[in-house]
Amino acid sequence: MADSRGGPLVLGIETSCDETGVGIVHGHTLLADAVASSVDEHARYGGVVPEVASRAHLEAMVPTIQRALKDAGVAASDLDGIAVTAGPGLAGALLVGVSAAKAYAYALGKPLYGVNHLASHICVDQLEHGPLPEPTMALLVSGGHSSLLLAPDITSDVRPLGSTIDDAAGEAFDKIARVLNLGFPGGPVIDRYAREGNPDAIRFPRGLTGPRDPVYDFSFSGLKTAVARWIEAKRAAGEEVPVADVSASFQEAVVDVLTRKAVRACKDNGVDHLMIGGGVAANSRLRAMAERRCEDAGITLRVPRPKLCTDNGAMVAALGAEMVARGRSASAWDLSADSSLPVTEPHVPGETDEEPSAAAHHHDHDHVHEMSKHNLYS
């Protein structure tokens, strides 16, 4: 059992998209971060196929949990709770994770915490840089969303300031990579090519940066179209497309907008810390520009290492551990996946804070079940 000085020992399960992630944390300390990715199975389609992702999660779930427990050097019976991404994400993929978490929590007699995917991306930084300042300003950038969030309390109070109107940054990276015939996923490969290119070679548009545009919202649809048309015009003229320069110029347009709006949000709201998370936070140019602009503005930048920025179980475990540490109520046994779970709901609690914990509910069940759980998991 985790001792009180180290914080709760929590296992987290993440299946919102194409990564089967299982993490184990002890308070703010990461013990295991096991990931099984199905990205190669989706590459032939140029994007994530929900049915393929769901089946891959189902096959990977138990081996990945077993690997995480082995890596952490703990027994399942030692855990203080099970956390799982309840949403947002792909409905079928989420259901696999939620069903697995409920089964493990029920069998082990542990409380269950259904948590928010976006809030988890913020909370994972505690594993890298210690407790989050309150409030925290977070820029989350991934394949499906670009969001600016103000979090006075990561377990109960997360406020959306701005979000994606059309294409998220990650989607734009994937689509431009496809036009350039660079494969899937697009983010890492464009980042690599951009290092050899000139970011000022082509002046691509910066979406929603006009005086009448929403201050904190994001739109990369116009940028994506402008880049695709530029490439098509080059090819139509029989000219070679300068892949490195296009990658660098496109990437510069994306990170310019992201960092400019994030720094402005910090200034406008009197927040002196900025946390950047999500898969696109692994982008080297985004990190460099954010560091420079934050330094100029007197803002402390917090960015987890790249592996913790992409979808992973550690981030879910981190938020689950914070729920346990702050005494938040466990989720009810009828917890379900919610593909559009709003970020204003960091977790899905039971009916009331006075509800008995999942562990307490469990002890009402029959003794045969108690014996079977002991044989399986002790």
C-alpha positions in Angstrom: 0.0 0.0 0.0 1.3 3.5 -0.8 2.4 5.4 2.3 0.8 8.7 3.0 4.0 10.7 2.6 4.4 9.5 -1.0 0.9 10.1 -2.1 -1.7 7.8 -3.6 -0.7 4.8 -5.7 -2.9 5.0 -8.8 -3.1 3.1 -12.1 -4.4 5.1 -15.1 -5.8 3.7 -18.4 -6.0 5.9 -21.6 -7.8 4.7 -24.7 -9.2 7.8 -26.2 -7.7 7.3 -29.7 -5.0 4.9 -31.0 -2.7 4.6 -28.0 -3.4 2.0 -25.3 -1.7 3.7 -22.4 -1.3 2.4 -18.8 0.5 4.4 -16.3 1.2 4.0 -12.6 2.1 7.0 -10.3 2.8 7.4 -6.6 1.7 10.9 -5.8 3.7 13.0 -8.2 6.2 10.2 -9.0 6.0 8.2 -12.2 6.6 4.5 -11.7 5.5 3.1 -15.0 4.3 4.3 -18.4 3.4 1.4 -20.7 2.1 2.2 -24.2 0.9 0.0 -27.0 0.3 1.9 -30.2 -1.8 0.9 -33.2 -0.5 3.8 -35.3 1.1 1.5 -37.9 -2.3 -0.2 -38.4 -3.9 3.2 -39.3 -1.0 4.5 -41.5 -2.3 2.8 -44.6 -5.6 4.7 -44.3 -3.9 8.1 -43.7 -5.7 8.6 -40.4 -7.2 6.8 -37.3 -10.0 4.3 -38.1 -12.2 4.0 -35.0 -13.1 0.3 -35.4 -9.4 -0.6 -35.9 -8.4 1.4 -32.8 -11.1 -0.2 -30.6 -10.0 -3.8 -31.6 -6.4 -2.9 -31.0 -7.2 -1.6 -27.5 -9.1 -4.8 -26.7 -6.1 -7.0 -27.7 -3.5 -4.8 -25.9 -5.3 -4.0 -22.7 -4.4 -6.9 -20.4 -0.8 -7.3 -21.6 -0.2 -3.5 -21.2 -1.6 -3.4 -17.7 0.5 -6.4 -16.7 3.6 -4.7 -18.2 2.9 -1.5 -16.2 2.5 -3.4 -12.9 5.8 -5.3 -13.6 7.6 -2.1 -14.5 6.4 -0.3 -11.4 7.3 -3.3 -9.2 3.9 -3.2 -7.5 1.0 -5.7 -7.2 -2.5 -4.7 -8.3 -3.7 -5.2 -4.8 -1.4 -2.4 -3.7 -3.2 0.2 -5.7 -5.3 3.0 -4.0 -7.4 3.6 -7.1 -8.0 3.0 -10.8 -8.4 6.0 -13.1 -9.6 5.9 -16.7 -10.2 8.4 -19.5 -14.0 8.7 -19.7 -13.9 11.3 -22.5 -13.6 13.1 -24.8 -12.4 10.7 -27.6 -13.6 8.0 -29.9 -16.6 6.4 -28.4 -15.7 2.8 -29.1 -12.1 3.2 -28.0 -13.2 4.9 -24.8 -15.6 2.1 -24.0 -12.8 -0.5 -24.1 -10.8 1.5 -21.5 -13.8 2.3 -19.3 -14.9 -1.4 -19.3 -11.4 -2.6 -18.4 -11.1 0.0 -15.6 -14.4 -1.0 -14.1 -13.6 -4.7 -14.2 -10.2 -4.2 -12.5 -11.6 -1.8 -9.9 -14.5 -4.1 -9.1 -12.3 -7.2 -8.9 -9.7 -5.5 -6.7 -12.2 -3.6 -4.5 -10.7 -0.2 -5.5 -12.3 3.2 -6.1 -12.9 4.0 -9.8 -12.2 7.5 -11.2 -13.5 8.4 -14.7 -11.4 11.5 -15.7 -11.2 14.0 -18.5 -8.7 13.5 -21.3 -7.9 17.2 -21.6 -7.5 17.8 -17.8 -5.2 14.8 -17.7 -2.9 16.4 -20.3 -2.5 19.3 -17.9 -2.1 17.3 -14.8 0.7 15.1 -16.3 3.1 18.1 -15.9 3.1 17.4 -12.1 5.1 14.3 -12.9 7.8 16.5 -14.5 7.8 19.7 -12.6 6.0 19.1 -9.4 2.6 20.5 -8.2 0.7 22.8 -10.6 0.5 26.4 -9.7 -3.0 27.6 -9.1 -4.3 28.9 -11.3 -2.5 27.3 -14.3 -2.9 28.5 -17.9 -2.7 25.6 -20.3 -2.3 25.4 -24.1 -3.3 22.0 -25.2 -2.5 21.1 -28.8 -3.1 17.7 -30.3 -4.6 15.9 -33.3 -8.2 16.6 -32.3 -8.1 19.9 -30.4 -6.3 23.1 -29.8 -7.4 24.7 -26.5 -6.6 27.5 -24.1 -7.7 26.5 -20.6 -7.5 28.3 -17.2 -7.4 25.8 -14.3 -7.7 27.3 -10.8 -8.1 23.6 -9.5 -7.3 20.8 -11.9 -9.7 18.4 -10.1 -12.8 20.6 -10.1 -12.4 23.9 -11.9 -11.2 24.0 -15.5 -12.4 27.0 -17.6 -12.2 27.0 -21.4 -11.0 30.4 -22.8 -10.5 29.4 -26.4 -10.8 26.3 -28.6 -10.6 25.0 -32.2 -13.3 26.4 -34.5 -12.5 24.0 -37.4 -9.2 22.1 -38.0 -7.0 21.5 -34.9 -3.3 22.0 -35.3 -2.6 18.3 -35.3 -5.2 17.7 -38.0 -3.5 20.4 -40.1 -0.1 18.7 -39.7 -1.6 15.4 -40.8 -3.3 16.9 -43.9 -0.3 18.8 -45.1 2.0 15.8 -44.6 -0.5 13.8 -46.7 -0.4 16.5 -49.5 3.4 16.3 -49.4 3.3 12.5 -49.5 5.2 12.3 -46.2 3.0 9.7 -44.5 1.1 9.5 -41.2 1.2 10.8 -38.6 2.3 14.2 -40.0 3.6 16.1 -36.9 6.9 14.3 -36.3 7.8 14.1 -40.0 7.1 17.7 -40.8 9.1 18.7 -37.7 12.0 16.8 -39.1 11.9 18.3 -42.5 11.3 21.8 -41.1 14.7 21.7 -39.4 16.3 21.7 -42.8 14.1 24.4 -44.2 13.6 28.2 -44.0 10.6 29.3 -41.9 10.5 32.6 -43.7 10.6 31.2 -47.2 6.8 31.4 -47.7 4.5 33.7 -45.8 1.4 31.5 -45.1 -1.6 33.1 -43.4 -2.1 33.3 -39.6 -5.7 32.3 -38.8 -7.9 34.3 -36.5 -5.3 37.0 -35.7 -7.3 40.0 -37.0 -8.6 42.8 -34.8 -12.2 41.5 -35.0 -11.4 37.8 -34.6 -12.0 35.8 -31.4 -9.0 36.5 -29.2 -8.3 33.0 -27.9 -9.9 30.7 -30.5 -8.0 28.8 -33.2 -8.6 28.0 -36.9 -6.1 26.2 -39.1 -8.5 25.4 -42.0 -7.5 28.5 -44.0 -3.8 27.8 -43.4 -4.2 24.2 -44.5 -6.0 25.2 -47.7 -3.5 27.9 -48.5 -0.5 25.5 -48.1 -2.3 22.8 -50.2 -3.0 25.3 -53.0 0.6 26.6 -53.0 1.8 23.0 -53.4 -0.7 22.3 -56.1 0.3 25.4 -58.0 4.0 24.4 -57.9 3.2 20.9 -59.2 0.9 22.3 -61.9 3.7 24.5 -63.2 6.0 21.5 -63.3 8.2 22.8 -60.5 9.7 20.8 -57.7 8.1 21.4 -54.3 10.7 22.5 -51.7 9.4 20.1 -49.0 11.7 21.4 -46.3 10.8 25.1 -46.9 7.1 24.3 -47.1 7.3 22.3 -43.9 9.2 25.0 -42.0 7.0 27.8 -43.3 3.7 25.9 -42.5 5.0 24.9 -39.1 6.0 28.5 -38.4 2.5 29.8 -39.1 1.0 27.2 -36.7 3.3 27.8 -33.8 3.3 31.6 -34.3 -0.5 31.7 -33.7 -0.4 29.1 -30.8 2.3 30.9 -28.8 1.0 34.4 -29.5 -2.5 33.6 -28.2 -1.2 31.6 -25.2 1.1 34.4 -24.1 -1.7 36.9 -24.5 -4.1 34.8 -22.5 -1.5 34.7 -19.6 -1.1 38.5 -19.7 -4.9 39.2 -19.9 -5.6 36.9 -17.0 -2.7 37.8 -14.8 -1.2 34.3 -14.8 2.6 34.0 -14.7 2.8 30.3 -15.7 2.1 28.6 -19.0 1.8 24.9 -19.4 1.8 23.3 -22.9 0.6 19.8 -23.4 -0.9 17.5 -26.0 0.8 15.6 -28.8 1.8 18.7 -30.8 3.7 20.0 -27.7 6.4 17.5 -28.7 7.1 19.8 -31.7 10.6 21.3 -31.4 9.7 24.7 -33.0 6.7 25.1 -30.7 8.8 24.5 -27.7 11.5 26.9 -28.8 9.2 29.8 -29.8 7.1 29.3 -26.6 10.3 29.5 -24.5 11.5 32.7 -26.1 8.1 34.5 -26.0 7.5 33.4 -22.4 10.9 34.6 -21.3 10.3 38.0 -23.0 6.9 38.3 -21.2 8.2 37.2 -17.8 6.1 34.0 -17.9 7.4 30.6 -16.5 7.0 27.9 -19.2 6.2 24.3 -18.2 6.4 21.6 -20.9 6.6 17.9 -20.1 9.1 15.8 -21.9 7.8 14.7 -25.4 6.7 11.2 -24.3 4.4 12.6 -21.7 2.9 15.1 -24.2 1.4 12.4 -26.4 -1.5 10.3 -25.2 -0.4 8.1 -22.3 -1.7 6.3 -19.2 0.6 8.3 -16.9 -1.4 11.5 -17.4 -4.6 9.7 -16.4 -3.0 8.2 -13.4 -1.6 11.6 -12.4 -5.1 13.2 -12.4 -6.5 10.1 -10.7 -3.9 10.4 -7.9 -4.8 14.1 -7.5 -8.5 13.2 -7.2 -7.6 10.7 -4.4 -5.3 13.1 -2.6 -7.9 15.9 -2.6 -10.7 13.6 -1.5 -12.8 13.9 -4.6 -15.6 11.4 -4.8 -15.1 8.2 -6.8 -17.2 7.5 -10.0 -20.3 5.4 -9.8 -20.3 1.9 -11.2 -22.6 3.0 -14.0 -19.8 5.2 -15.4 -20.0 5.4 -19.1 -17.8 6.8 -21.9 -18.7 10.2 -23.1 -17.1 11.1 -26.5 -17.9 14.8 -26.0 -17.2 15.1 -22.2 -16.7 18.9 -21.6 -13.4 20.0 -20.1 -15.4 21.8 -17.5 -15.9 18.3 -16.0 -12.4 17.2 -14.9 -13.9 14.0 -13.6 -17.2 12.1 -13.5 -18.1 11.6 -9.8 -20.8 9.5 -8.2 -24.2 11.0 -7.5 -23.1 12.9 -4.4 -20.0 13.5 -2.5 -21.6 11.5 0.4 -21.8 8.4 -1.8 -19.7 5.5 -0.4 -16.5 4.9 -2.3 -16.3 2.2 -5.0 -14.3 0.2 -2.5 -17.1 0.4 0.1 -19.6 -0.6 -2.5 -17.5 -3.6 -3.4 -17.5 -5.1 0.0 -21.3 -5.6 -0.2 -20.7 -8.2 -2.9 -20.6 -12.0 -2.3 -17.8 -13.9 -0.6 -17.2 -16.1 -3.7 -16.2 -12.9 -5.6 -13.9 -11.9 -2.7 -12.2 -15.3 -2.9 -11.8 -15.1 -6.7 -10.3 -11.6 -6.6 -7.8 -12.8 -3.9 -6.7 -15.7 -6.0 -6.4 -13.7 -9.2 -4.8 -10.4 -8.0 -3.0 -11.0 -4.7 
